Amino acid sequence: MATAEGLHSRAEGREVADGGGPESDAGGPAATSRQVLLRLLRPYRTSLVAVFALQIVSSLAGLAPLIAVVELGRVLLAPGPVDHGAAWLAVWLGVGGLLLRVVLAAASGGIAHLVDGRLQLSLRRLLAQRLGKVPLGWYSHRSSGEINGVVQGDVDQLHHLIAHAPVEATSAVVVPLASLGYLAWVDWRLTLVALVPVLLGLALQRLLQSEDRQREGRRMGEAMGRIGAASVEFVEGISVVKTFGGGGQAHQRYRKAADAFADFFLTYVAGAAGLASLAALVLSPPFVLLLVLGGGTALIAADAMPPADLLPFPLLAVALTAPIAALGHGLDNVHAAERSAERIRDMLSVPPLSEPVTPAEPHGDRVEFRGVGFAYDSGRPVLRGIDLVLEPGTVTALVGPSGAGKSTLAQLVPRFSDPTSGSVLLGGADLRDIPSERLYRHVSFVLQDVRLLRAGIAENIALAVPEADRAAVERVARVAGIHERVQAMPRGYDSVIGEDVGLSGGEAQRLSIARALLVDAPVLVLDEAMSFADAKTEAEIRAALANLVRGRTQLVIAHRLETVAQADRIVVMEEGRIVESGTYHELLALDGKFAAMWRARRAHGGQKREIHR
């Protein structure tokens, strides 16, 4: 057998097979949000160039009807007989421009939405691929609402950036420039007057998009994320909340998040209300019309401009300001998309669980912890110098106060995380040298927090063994004590969870136990796996389990000390260390931590029995 030093050195030199891959295109943690966006959009450059080109022509064609109206007015107002040829030419040019705009705008928008759909699909695939590779322990520190916010909400937030921003940005540049060129050709002096609202609007928009405002926008996004996470967590736990009458407490977190967002939103809006209102005023059609008509009237009264030359200004001056007004709202969406890109980048940058280049095969079911230490991202150690051996076919029970590190230690066996120091071995092989697929044929687990798919009961039980027949599924369901409940469901084992039936916490745990038993792995980890069961039900399940799990290596965390009395070995943990170890009788005779816990438990149980009388 390899020495601890040799295993440690091999761990340090271990290569990670998960190299660059497509998700690396999103950029690492050091990449800015705009760099992330550019890398994500790189495969769609040709399509996006086509979007911009089509929108440029579409924007110019959209001006044709307005210019046609102006030229038609000139023809009709000119002294002498009406030039019918020129009049009809103006009409047909306007109609042609309008039709061309409709066709090209539809083509441009269609391509942009197609790119958006492909990008969102690609991103969700990349995120799903990355989330499938990260250590399972990573999920224990993130709520489902937070993860859903990135995979669903933040990817959706890119929609405006891809599907609408190119169209809006192109229109905001092309339309004003073309309009300015035409108006300057008609009368440069009145064109300067028409530019006043544009320049004022741009200055105000710049103030509205300052760094301070962008920081506040990020804070608002974070506040909305907290609301989403709180609401998802509440909905997911609603059955337990209602069962135990904790509705008021469960609502409290959501209310606090909503109130905090409301307070911040009012401050955020109040800080920009004055500037936003002023920008809306100077860019509004009435203000623009009043300005150009007033300036044009003054020029006409001074015989400095023919009356017919005033006609294009009321029509095209509005075309100067409308894109600027839309651009302000578009920039808000662009900044929101950049913030979403940062969160997507962060999730794509989560280090995956390493896979060995040279796989090792475990020989036997002996589990060994050698000098194991573990700390989360905060750096605070959770486990310190753990040396422990789980002999094949034995039951080892972990006990200790909350926060002692029991669950963290148990979750190292199915490799939810890797130890930050030391090694965990299975059959003499370091877990980091065993491919995940092979490891999960040797190790099965049942956790307190059960996750079930929106699928049939049989499909949920056979999740890891999809080829299992119905007889095998029913056999493990009987052992887990859930068979009769399933038989009473509308469609039996074909009943869909969340559609045909809902499960209580205890029923969900029994289903999870059945799932683990079907895997038939030689090593079984039970982390508070029966916390929802009452003492009688737990005793029934354990009696049924006794025959089926005989000969398997078991690591058990139990919240009832009575249930660990039959364990081959009891390990007492405190502050991340093993403080006592032995059989039930040995630990009672030692009269240490376990004995004190046992006496406290018995005293508490006696008080409860007295109360129930």
KETI-945663 format. One record per atom (N, C-alpha, C, O): x negated, y negated, z. Coordinates in steps of 0.2 Angstrom, whole numbers, plus 5000, padded with zeros to 4 digits. Example, Ala and Ser with C-alpha at 12.3 -4.5 7.8 and 13.67 -1.06 7.14 Angstrom:
2
493450285039 493850225039 493450165039 492950175042 493650115035 493250055036 493650005039 493349945040 
//
This chain:
613
499650065000 500050005000 499649945000 499049945003 499849894996 499449834996 499449795002 499849795006 498849755004 498849725010 499149655009 499349635004 499349625015 499749565015 499349505011 499549465007 498649505012 498249455009 498249465001 498249414997 498249534999 498249544992 498849524989 498949494983 499449534992 500049514990 500149434990 500449404985 499849404995 499949334995 499549304989 499749254986 498949334988 498549304982 498849314976 498849274971 499149374975 499549384969 500149334968 500249314962 500449324973 501049274973 500749204971 501149174967 500149184973 499949124971 499749114964 499749064961 499549174961 499349174954 499849204949 499749204943 500449214952 501049234948 501249184943 501349124944 501349204937 501549164931 502249164931 502649214933 502549114928 503249104928 503449114920 503249084916 503849164919 504049184912 504549134909 504549124903 504849094913 505349044910 504948984908 504848934912 504748974902 504348924899 504748864897 505248844900 504548834891 504848774889 505648784888 506048754891 505748824883 506548834881 506848764879 506548714879 507448774877 507848714874 507948664879 508048604877 508048684886 508248634890 507748584892 507848534894 507148604890 506548554891 506648494887 506248444888 507048504881 507148444877 507448384881 507448324879 507748404886 508148344890 507648304894 507848254897 507048324894 506548284898 506448304905 506948324908 505848294908 505748304915 506048254920 506348204917 505948264926 506148214931 505948144930 506248094932 505348134927 505048064926 505348034920 505247974919 505648064915 505948034909 506547984912 506948004916 506547924908 507047884909 507747904906 507747954902 508247874908 508947894906 508947884898 509247924895 508647834896 508647824888 508247874885 508447894879 507647884888 507247944885 507648004884 507648044880 508048024890 508448084890 508948084884 508948134881 509248024884 509748024878 509448034872 509748064867 508947994870 508548004864 508348074862 508448094856 508148104867 507948174866 508548224865 508548274861 509048204868 509648254867 509948234861 510248284858 509848174858 510148154852 509748174846 509948164840 509148194847 508648204842 508948254836 508748244830 509248314838 509448354833 510048324828 510148354823 510348274831 510848244827 510748174823 511148134822 510048164822 509848104819 510148084813 510448034811 510148134808 510448124801 511148104802 511448064798 511548144806 512248124807 512348064809 512848024807 511948044814 512047974817 511847914812 512147864812 511347934808 511147884803 511747874798 511947814796 512047924796 512647924792 513247884795 513547844792 513347894802 513847854805 513747784805 514147744803 513147764806 512947694806 513047664799 513247614798 512747704794 512847674787 513547674785 513747614782 513947724786 514647714784 515047654788 515447624785 514847644794 515147594798 514947524796 515347474796 514347514793 514147454791 514547434785 514847384784 514647484780 515047474774 515747464776 516047414773 515947504781 516647494783 516847424786 517347394785 516347404790 516447334793 516447274788 516847234789 515947284783 515947234778 516647234774 516947184772 516847304772 517547304769 518047284773 518547254770 518047284779 518547254784 518647184783 519147154785 518047144781 518147074780 518447054774 518646994773 518447104769 518747084762 519447064762 519547014759 519947094766 520547064766 520646994769 520946954766 520246974774 520246904777 519946854772 520246804770 519346874768 519046834763 519546824757 519646774754 519946884756 520346884750 520946834752 521146794747 521146834758 521746784760 521446714759 521846664757 520846694761 520546634761 520546614753 520746554751 520246654749 520146634742 520846634738 520946584734 521346674741 522046664738 522246594740 522646564735 522146574746 522446504748 522046454744 522446404742 521446464743 521046414739 521346404732 521446354729 521546464729 521846464722 522546434722 522646394717 522946454727 523646424727 523646354729 524046314727 523146324733 523146254735 522746214730 522746154731 522446244725 522046204720 522546164716 523046184714 522346094714 522746054710 522846084703 522346114701 523446074700 523546094693 523846164693 524046194699 523946194687 524246264687 523846314691 523246314691 524246364693 523946424697 523646464692 523846484687 523046484694 522646534690 522846604693 522546634698 523346634689 523546694691 523046754691 523046794695 522646754686 522046804686 521646804692 521546854695 521446744694 521046734700 521446754707 521246784711 522146734707 522546754712 522646834713 522546854718 522746864707 522846934708 522146974709 522147024713 521646944707 520946974708 520846974716 520547014719 521046914719 520946904726 521346964730 521146994735 521946974728 522447014731 522147094730 522147124735 521947104724 521647174723 521047194727 520947244729 520647134727 520047144731 520147154739 519847194742 520647124741 520847124748 521147194750 520947234754 521547224745 521847284746 521347344745 521347394749 520847334740 520347384740 519847384746 519647434748 519747324748 519347324754 519647354760 519347394764 520347344761 520647374766 520647454766 520547484771 520847474760 520847554759 520147584760 520047634763 519547544758 518947574759 518747574766 518447614768 518947524770 518847514777 519147574780 518847614785 519747594779 520147644782 519747714781 519647754785 519547724774 519247784773 518547794776 518447844779 518147744776 517547744779 517547744786 517147784789 517947714789 518047714796 518247784799 518047804804 518747814795 518947884797 518347934796 518247974801 517947924791 517347964790 516847954795 516548004798 516647894797 516247874802 516447904809 516047934812 517047884811 517347904817 517347984818 517148014823 517548014812 517548094812 516848124813 516748164817 516348094810 515648124811 515448114818 515148154821 515548044820 515348034827 515648084832 515348104837 516348094831 516648134836 516448214835 516348244840 516248224829 515948294828 515248304832 515148354835 514848254831 514248254835 514348254842 514048294846 514848214845 515048214852 515248284854 514948304859 515648314850 515848384852 515248434852 515248474857 514848434847 514248474847 513748464853 513548504856 513648394854 513248374860 513548404867 513148434871 514148394868 514448414874 514448494875 514248514880 514548524869 514448594869 513748624871 513648664875 513248584868 512548604869 512348594876 512048634879 512548534879 512448514885 512748564890 512348584895 513348584889 513648624894 513348694894 513248734899 513148714888 512748774887 512048774891 511848824894 511748714890 511048714893 511148704901 510748744905 511648674903 511848674910 511948734913 511748754919 512448774910 512648844912 511948884912 511948924916 511548884907 510948924906 510448904912 510248954916 510448844914 509948824919 510248844926 509948864930 510948834927 511248854933 511248924934 511248954940 511248964929 511149034929 510449064931 510349114933 509949014931 509249034932 509049004939 508449024942 509348954942 509148924948 509248974954 509649014954 508848964959 508949014965 509649004968 509848944968 509849054970 510549054973 510649014979 511148984981 510049004983 510048964989 510148894987 510348854991 509948874981 510048804979 510848784979 510948724981 511248824978 511948814978 512248794985 512748764986 511848824990 512148814997 512048745000 512348725005 511648704996 511548634998 511948584993 511848524994 512348614989 512748574985 513448594984 513648654984 513948544984 514648564984 514848574977 514548554972 515348614977 515648634970 515848574966 515848564960 516048524970 516348454967 515748424964 515848394959 515148424967 514548384965 514348424958 514148384953 514348484958 514048524952 514548514946 514448504941 515248514948 515748504943 515748434940 515848424934 515548384945 515448314943 514948304937 515048264933 514448344937 513948344932 514148384926 514148354920 514348444927 514448484921 515048464917 515148464911 515548434921 516148414918 516248334917 516248314911 516148304922 516248224922 515748194919 515848154914 515048204920 514548174917 514448184910 514248144906 514548254908 514548264901 515148234897 514948204892 515648224900 516248194897 516048114896 516248084891 515748094901 515548014901 515147994895 515147944893 514748044892 514348034886 514848024880 514548004875 515448044880 515948034875 515947964871 515847964865 516047914875 516047844873 515347824869 515347794864 514847844873 514147834870 514047854863 513847824858 514347914862 514247954855 514747934850 514647924844 515347944852 515947934848 516147864846 516447854841 516047824851 516347754850 515747694850 515847644846 515247704854 514747654854 514447634848 514347574846 514247684843 513947664837 514347624833 514147584829 515047644833 515547604829 515547534831 515547484828 515647524838 515747464841 515047424840 515147364839 514547454841 513847414841 513747384834 513547334833 513947434829 513847414822 514347354820 514147304817 514947364822 515447304821 515247244824 515247184821 514947244830 514747184834 514147154831 514147094832 513747184827 513247154823 513447134816 513347074814 513747174812 513847164805 514347114804 514247064800 514947124808 515447074807 515347004808 515446964804 515046984814 514846914815 514346894810 514346834808 513846934808 513346904804 513646894797 513446844794 514046934794 514346924788 514846864788 514846824783 515146864793 515646804794 515246744794 515446694791 514746744798 514346674799 514046654792 514046604790 513846704788 513546694782 514046664777 513946614774 514646684777 515146664773 515446594775 515546544771 515546584782 515746524785 515146464784 515346404782 514546484784 514046434783 514046414776 513846354774 514146454771 514246444764 514746394763 514746354758 515346404767 515946354766 515746284769 515846234766 515546284776 515346224779 514946234785 515146264790 514346214785 513846234790 513946194797 513846224802 514246134796 514446104802 514946134806 514946144813 515546154803 516046184807 515846254809 516146284814 515346284806 515146344808 514746344814 514846384819 514346284815 514046274822 514546264827 514446294833 515146234826 515646234831 515946304833 516046314839 516046344827 516246414829 515846454832 516046504836 515146434832 514646474836 514646464843 514446504847 514946404846 514946394853 515246444857 514946464862 515846474855 516146524860 515746584859 515646624865 515446604854 514946664853 514346654858 514246704862 514046594858 513446594862 513646594869 513246624874 514246554871 514446554878 514646624880 514446654886 514946664876 515146734878 514546774879 514546814883 514046774874 513446814875 513046794882 512846844885 513046734883 512746714890 513046744896 512746764900 513746734896 514146764901 514046844902 514046874907 514046874896 514046944896 513346964898 513247024902 512846934897 512146944900 512146944907 511846984911 512546894910 512546884917 512946944920 512746974926 513446964917 513847024919 513547094919 513647134922 512947094914 512547154914 511947144917 511447184915 511847104922 511247094926 511047164929 511447204930 510347164932 510147224935 510547234942 510647294944 510747174945 511147184951 511747214950 512047264954 512147194944 512747224942 512647304941 513147344942 512147314937 512047384936 511847434942 512147484942 511547404947 511447444953 512147454957 512247504959 512547404956 513147404959 513647454956 514047494959 513547464949 513847514945 513647584947 514047624947 512947594948 512747654950 513047674957 513247734958 513047624962 513347644968 514147654968 514347704971 514447624963 515147644962 515247714959 515747744961 514847734955 514847804952 514747854958 515047904958 514247834962 514147884968 514747884972 514847944975 515047834974 515647834978 516147874975 516547904978 516247864968 516747904965 516547984965 517048024966 515947994965 515748064965 515848094972 516048154972 515848054977 515948074984 516748094984 516948144988 517148054981 517848064981 518048134978 518448174980 517748144972 517848204968 517648264972 517948314972 517048254975 516748314979 517248334985 517348384987 517448274989 517948284994 518548314992 518848364996 518848294987 519448324984 519448394982 519848434984 518848414978 518848484976 518748524982 519048584982 518348504987 518248544993 518848554997 519048615000 519248504997 519948515001 520348564997 520648605001 520448554991 520848594987 520648674988 521048714988 519948684987 519748754988 519848784994 519948844995 519848745000 519948775006 520648765009 520748765015 521148745005 521848725007 522148785011 522548765016 522048845008 522348895012 522148905019 522548915023 521448905020 521248905027 521448845031 521648855037 521448785028 521648725031 522348735034 522448725040 522848755030 523548765032 523648815037 524048815041 523248875036 523348925040 523148905048 523448925052 522648875048 522348855055 522548785057 522348755062 523048755053 523348685055 522848635056 522848585060 522348635051 521848575051 521948525046 521448495043 522548515043 522648475038 522448405039 522148375035 522548375045 522348315047 521648305046 521348255043 521248345049 520448345048 520248355041 519748315039 520548395038 520348405031 520448345026 520048335022 521048315028 521148255024 520648195026 520548145022 520348195032 520048145034 519448125030 519248065028 519048175028 518448165023 518648125017 518348085014 519148155014 519448125008 519648055009 519448005005 520048045014 520247975016 519647925017 519647865014 519147945020 518547905021 518247885015 518047835014 518147935010 517847925004 518247875000 517947834997 518947885000 519347844996 519347774999 519347724995 519347765005 519347695008 518647665007 518647605005 518147705007 517447675006 517447644999 517147594997 517747684994 517647664987 518147604986 517947564982 518747604989 519147544988 518847484991 518847434987 518547484997 518147424999 517647404995 517547344993 517247454992 516647434988 516947404981 516647364978 517447434979 517747414972 517947344972 517847304968 518347324978 518547264979 518047214979 518047154976 517447224982 516847184982 516547184975 516347124973 516547234972 516247244965 516647194960 516347164957 517247204961 517747164956 517647094958 517647044953 517747074964 517747004966 517046974964 517046914962 516547004964 515846974962 515846954955 515446914953 516246994951 516246974944 516846944941 516846924935 517346934945 517946914943 517946844939 518246834934 517546794943 517546734940 517146734933 517446704928 516546764932 516246774926 516646804921 516646784915 516946864923 517346904918 517946854915 518046864909 518246824920 518846784917 518646724913 518946714908 518046694914 517746644910 517546664903 517646634898 517246724903 517046764897 517646774893 517646764887 518146804896 518846814892 519146754889 519446754884 519046694893 519346634891 518946614884 519246594879 518346604885 517946574879 517946624873 517846594867 518046684874 518146734868 518846744866 518946784861 519346714869 519946724867 520146694861 519946634859 520646714857 520846684850 521146614851 520946574847 521546604856 521746534857 521246484858 521246424855 520746494862 520146454863 519746444857 519546384855 519646494853 519246494847 519646444842 519346404839 520246464841 520646424836 520746354838 520646314834 520846334845 520846264847 520246234845 520246174843 519646264846 518946234845 518846224838 518646164836 518946274833 518846264826 519346214823 519146174818 519946224825 520446174822 520346104824 520446064820 520146094830 519946024832 519346004829 519445944826 518846044828 518246014824 518446004817 518145954814 518846054814 518946044807 519445984806 519345954801 519845974810 520345914809 519945854810 520045804806 519445844814 518945784815 518545774808 518545724806 518345834805 517945824799 518345804793 518145764789 518945834793 519445814787 519645744788 519645704783 519845724794 520045654795 519445604793 519545544791 518845624794 518245584792 518045594785 517545564783 518545624781 518345644774 517645674773 517345664768 517445714778 516845754777 516945824775 516445854774 517545844774 517645914772 518345914769 518845894772 518445954763 519045954760 519546004764 519346044768 520145984764 520646024769 520646104767 520746144772 520546114761 520546194759 519946224762 520046284764 519446194764 518846224767 518946244774 518646284777 519546214777 519646234784 519946304785 519946334790 520246334779 520646394779 520246454782 520546494786 519646464780 519346524782 519146524790 519046584793 519146464793 518846464800 519346494805 519146534809 520046474804 520446514809 520446584809 520546624814 520346614803 520346684802 519746714804 519746764807 519146694801 518546724803 518146704809 517746744812 518346644812 518046634818 518246674824 517846694828 518846704823 519046754828 518646824827 518546854832 518446834821 518046894819 517346884822 517046934823 517146824824 516546814827 516546834834 516046864837 517046824838 517146834845 517446904847 517246924852 517846934843 518146994845 517647054846 517747084851 517147054842 516647114843 516247094850 516047144853 516147034851 515747014857 516147034863 515847064868 516847024863 517247044869 517247114870 517247144876 517347154864 517347224865 516647254867 516647304870 516147214865 515447244867 515347244874 514947284877 515647194878 515547194885 515847254888 515447284893 516447274886 516647334889 516247394887 516147444891 516047394881 515647454878 514947454882 514747514883 514647404884 514047404888 514147434895 513747474897 514747424898 514847454904 514847534903 514647564907 515247554898 515247624896 514547654895 514347714897 514147614891 513447634890 513047644896 512647694897 513047594901 512747604907 512947664911 512547694914 513647674911 513947734914 513647794911 513447844915 513547794905 513347854901 512547864903 512347924904 512247814904 511447814906 511447844913 511047894914 511847824917 511847854924 512047924924 511747974927 512547944919 512748014919 512148054916 512048114918 511748024911 511148064908 510648074914 510348124913 510548024918 510048034924 510248104928 509848144930 510948104930 511148164934 511148224930 510948274933 511248224923 511148284919 510448304919 510248364919 510048254918 509248264918 509048304924 508648344924 509348274930 509148304937 509348374937 508948414940 509948394935 510148464935 509748504931 509548564932 509548484925 509248524920 508448524922 508148574920 508248484927 507548484929 507448534935 506948534938 508048564938 507948604944 507548664942 507648694937 507048674946 506548734944 506948794944 507348814949 506848844939 507248904939 506848954944 506248944946 507249004945 506949064949 506449094945 506649114939 505849104947 505249134943 505449204941 505649244945 505249224935 505349294933 504549324932 504149284929 504449384934 503749404934 503549424926 503949444923 502949404925 502649424918 502549504918 502649534913 502249524923 502149594924 502649624929 502449624935 503149654927 503649674932 503449734937 503049774934 503649734943 503449794947 504149834949 504649804949 504049894951 504549944952 504549954960 504049984962 505049944963 505049964970 505050034971 505450074968 504650064976 504650134977 504950144984 504650144989 505650164985 505950174991 506350104993 506450064989 506650114999 507150055001 506850025007 507249995010 506250025009 505949995015 505949925013 505649905008 506249885018 506149805017 505749785022 505749795028 505249735020 504749715025 504649635024 504549615019 504649605030 504549535030 503849525033 503649545039 503349495029 502649485032 502549415032 502449375027 502449385038 502249315040 502749265036 502449215034 503349285036 503849245032 503949175035 504149175041 503849125031 504049055034 504449025028 504449045022 504948985030 505348955025 505548885027 505748875033 505648835022 505848765023 506248745017 506048755012 506748705018 507148675013 506748615010 506248595013 507048575006 506748525003 506548465008 506048435007 506848465013 506748415018 506048425021 505748385025 505848485021 505148505024 505248535031 504748555034 505848525034 505848555041 505948625041 506348655037 505448665044 505448735044 506048765047 506248745052 506348815044 506948855046 506748915049 507048945053 506248945046 505949015048 505149005049 504848965045 504949035054 504249035056 503949105058 504149135063 503449125054 503049185055 503549245057 503449275062 503949255052 504449315053 504049385051 503849385045 503949425055 503749495054 504249545056 504449555062 504549585051 505049625052 505149685047 504949665041 505249745049 505349795045 506049825045 506249845051 506349835040 507049875039 506849945036 506749945030 506849995041 506750055039 507350085034 507850065036 507150125029 507750155025 508250195029 508050225034 508850175028 509450215031 509550185038 510050215041 509250135040 509450105047 509850045046 509850015041 510150025052 510549965052 510249915057 510049935063 510049855054 509749805058 510149745059 510449715054 510349725065 510849675066 510449605068 509949615073 510649555065 510349485067 510849455072 511349445070 510649425078 511049385082 510649325084 510049325084 511049285087 510649215089 511149165088 511649165085 511049105091 511449045091 511449015084 511049035080 511948975083 512048945076 511448905075 511148865079 511148905069 510548875067 509948905068 509348875068 509948965071 509349005072 508949025066 508349045067 509349025060 508949045054 509149115052 508849145048 509749145055 509949215053 510149215046 509849265042 510549175044 510849175037 510249165032 510249195026 509749115033 509249105029 508749165028 508549185023 508649205034 508249265033 508649315029 508249345025 509249325030 509649375027 509649365019 509549405015 509649295017 509749275010 509049285007 509049275000 508549295010 507949305007 507849375004 507549384999 508249425007 508249495004 508549494997 508249524993 509149464995 509349464988 509049414984 509249394979 508549384987 508149324984 508549264982 508449244976 508949244986 509249184985 508749124985 508849074981 508249134989 507649084989 507049124990 507049184992 506449094988 505849124989 505549094996 505649034997 505249135000 504849105006 504349055004 504049064999 504249005008 503748955007 503048985009 502548955007 503049035013 502449065015 502649135017 503149155019 502149185016 502249255017 502549285012 502649255006 502749345013 503049385007 503649435010 503649445016 504149445006 504649495007 504549545002 504549534996 504549615005 504349665000 504949715000 505349725005 505049744995 505549804994 505249864991 504949854986 505249914995 504849974992 504149964991 503849994986 503849914994 503149904993 502949854988 502449834987 503449824985 503349774979 503649704982 504249704985 503249654980 503549584982 504149574978 504149584972 504649544981 505249534978 505149484972 505549484967 504649444972 504449394966 504149434960 504149404955 503949494961 503749534956 504249584953 504149624949 504849584956 505349624954 505849584949 506149534952 506049604943 506449564939 507149564942 507349614946 507549504942 508149494945 508649554943 508949584948 508649574937 509149624935 509049694939 509449724941 508349704940 508149764943 508349764951 508549804954 508149704953 508249694961 508949704963 509149734968 509449674959 510149684961 510449744960 511049764961 510049794957 510249864957 510049894963 510349954965 509549864967 509349894973 509649854979 509749884985 509849794979 510149754984 510849724982 510949694977 511249744987 511949714986 512149674993 511749684998 512549624992 512649584998 513449554998 513749554993 513649545004 514349515005 514249455010 513949465015 514449405008 514349335012 515049315015 515549335013 514949275019 515549245023 515949205018 516549205018 515649165014 515949115009 516049155002 515549164998 516649185001 516749224996 516949184990 517449144990 516749204984 516949174978 517249224973 516949274971 517849214971 518149254966 518349224960 518449164959 518349264954 518449234948 519249234947 519649264950 519449184942 520149184940 520249244935 520349224929 520349304938 520349364934 520749414938 520949404943 520849474935 521149524938 520849554944 520149544945 521149584949 520849614955 520349664953 519749664956 520549704948 520049764946 519449734943 518849754944 519549674939 518949644936 518449614941 517849614940 518749584946 518349554952 517949604956 517449594957 518249664957 517949714961 517349744956 516849754959 517549754950 517049784945 516549734942 516349744937 516449674945 516149624942 515349644940 515149624935 515049674945 514349694943 514349764940 513749784938 514849804940 514849864937 515449874932 515949904933 515449834926 516049824922 516249894919 516849894917 515849944919 516050004916 516350054920 516550104919 516450034927 516750074932 517450084930 517850044928 517750144931 518450164930 518850144935 518650124941 519550154934 520050124939 519950164946 520050144951 519850234945 519750274951 519250254955 519350254962 518650234953 518150214957 518250144960 518150134966 518650104956 518850034959 519350044965 519250014970 519750094964 520250104969 519950134976 520150124981 519450174974 519150214980 518750164985 518850164991 518450114982 518050064986 518550014989 518449994994 519150004985 519649964988 519949994994 520149954999 520050054994 520350095000 519850085006 520050075012 519250095005 518750095010 518650025013 518650015019 518749975009 518749905011 519449885014 519449825017 519949925014 520549915017 520949865013 521349825016 520949855007 521249805003 521749844998 522149814994 521749914997 522049944992 522849934993 523149924988 523149944999 523849935000 524049864998 524649854995 523649815000 523849744998 523849734991 524349704988 523449764987 523449764980 524049794977 524349774972 524149854979 524749894977 525349854977 525849864973 525449814982 526049774983 526049704979 526549674979 525549694975 525549634971 525949644965 526049704963 526149594961 526549604955 526349654950 526749694947 525749644948 525449694943 524849734946 524449754942 524849744952 524349794955 523649764954 523549704955 523249814952 522549794951 522449744945 521849724944 522949734941 522949694935 523149624937 523149574933 523349614943 523649544945 523049494945 522449514947 523149434942 522649384941 522649344948 523149314949 522049334951 521949294957 522049214954 521749194950 522549184958 522649114956 523249104952 523449044951 523449154949 524049154944 524649204947 525149174949 524449264948 524949314950 524949314958 525549324961 524449294961 524349304968 523849264971 523349244968 523849244977 523349214981 523149254987 523549294990 522549254989 522249294994 522049255000 521849194999 522149275006 521949245012 521149255013 520849295009 520849225017 520149225018 519949305020 519449325017 520349335024 520149405026 520249455020 519849495019 520749435016 520849485010 520349475005 520049515002 520049405004 519549394999 518949425002 518549454997 518749425008 518149465011 518249535009 517749565008 518749565010 518849635009 518749655002 518449705000 518949604997 518849614990 518049614989 517849654985 517749564992 517049554991 516649624994 516149644991 516849654999 516549715002 516649764997 516249804996 517249774994 517449824989 516949814983 516649864980 516849754981 516349734975 515649764977 515349794973 515449744983 514749764985 514649844985 514149874984 515249874988 515149954988 515149984982 514850034981 515549954977 515549984970 514849984967 514650024963 514449934969 513749924966 513349984968 512850004964 513450014974 513150074977 512350064977 511950104976 512150004979 511449984980 511250014987 511550014992 510550034987 510350064993 510150014999 510150035004 510149954997 510049905002 510649855002 510849834997 510949845008 511549805009 511449755014 511249765020 511649695012 511649635017 512349615018 512649595013 512549605024 513149585026 513049525031 512849525037 513249465028 513149405032 513849375034 514249345030 513949385040 514649365043 515249395038 515749365037 515149455036 515549475031 516249495033 516749505029 516349495040 517049515042 517249455047 517649475051 517049395046 517249345050 517949325050 518249295055 518349335045 519049325044 519449385047 520049375048 519149435049 519549495051 519549495059 519149475062 520149515061 520249525068 519849585071 519649625067 519849595077 519449645080 519649715078 519249755076 520349725078 520649785076 520449805068 520249855067 520549755064 520449765057 519749775056 519549815052 519249735059 518549745058 518349815060 517949845057 518649845066 518449915068 518649965063 518350015061 519249955060 519549995054 519049995048 518850045046 518849935046 518349935040 517749965042 517449995038 517449955048 516849975050 516850055050 516350085048 517350085052 517450155053 517450185046 517150235045 517850155041 517850175034 517150165031 516950205027 516850115033 516150095030 515650145032 515150165028 515750175038 515250215041 515050275037 514450285036 515450305034 515350365030 515050345023 514550375020 515250285020 515050265013 514350245013 513950255009 514150205019 513550165019 513050205022 512450185023 513150265024 512650315028 512050325023 512150345018 511450315026 510850325022 510650255019 510050255016 511050205019 510850145016 510450095021 510650105027 510050055019 509650005023 510149945023 510249915018 510349935030 510849875031 510549825035 510149835040 510649765033 510449705037 511149665038 511449645034 511349665045 511949635046 511949575051 511549575056 512349525049 512449465054 513149465056 513549465052 513249475062 513949475065 514049425070 513549405074 514649405070 514849345075 515149375082 515149345087 515249445082 515449475088 514949525090 514749575087 514649515096 514149555099 514349625099 513849675099 514949635101 515149705102 515049745095 514949805096 515049715090 515049755083 514349775082 514249815077 513849755086 513149765084 512849825089 512249845089 513249845093 513049885099 512749955096 512349985098 513049975090 512850035087 512250035082 512050075079 512049975081 511449955076 510849995079 510750005085 510450015074 509850045076 509350005079 508850015083 509349935077 508949885080 509349825080 509649805075 509249785085 509549715086 508949665086 508449675090 508949615082 508449565082 508749495084 509249475081 508449475089 508749405092 508349355089 507749355090 508649305086 508249245083 508449185087 509049175090 507949135087 508049075090 507549025087 506949035087 507848965084 507448915081 506948945076 506348925076 507248985072 506849015066 506349065068 505949085064 506349095074 505849145076 506249205079 506749195081 505849265079 506149325082 505849315089 505249315091 506349315094 506149315101 506249375105 505949395110 506649425102 506749485105 506949535100 507249525095 506849605101 506949655096 506949725100 506549735104 507549765098 507549825101 508249855100 508649825097 508449915103 509049935103 509549905108 509249865112 510149915108 510649885112 510449895120 510449845123 510349955121 510149975128 509449945131 509449925136 509049945126 508349915127 508449835129 508049815134 508849805125 508849735126 509249715132 509049665136 509749755134 510149745140 509649755146 509649715151 509249805146 508749825151 508249765152 507949755157 508049735146 507549685146 507749625150 507449585153 508449615150 508749555154 508549495151 508349445155 508449485145 508249425142 508749385138 509349375141 508649355132 509149315128 509749355126 510249335127 509649415124 510249455122 510649475128 511249465127 510349495133 510749505139 511149445141 511749455143 510849385141 511249325143 511749315138 512349295140 511649325132 512249315127 512749365128 513349345128 512549425130 513049475131 513549455137 514149465137 513149435142 513549415148 514049365147 514649355149 513749315143 514249255141 514749275137 515349245138 514649315133 515249345128 515749375132 516349365131 515549425137 515949465141 516349415145 516949425146 516049365148 516449315153 516949275149 517449265151 516749255143 517249225138 517749265136 518349245136 517649325135 518149375133 518649385139 519249385138 518349385145 518849395151 519249335152 519849345154 518949275151 519349215151 519949215146 520549195148 519849235140 520349235135 520849285137 521449275136 520649345139 521149395141 521649375147 522249385147 521349335151 521649305157 522149255155 522749245157 521949215150 522449165147 523049195143 523549175144 522849245139 523449285136 523949315140 524449325138 523749335146 524249355151 524749305153 525149315157 
//
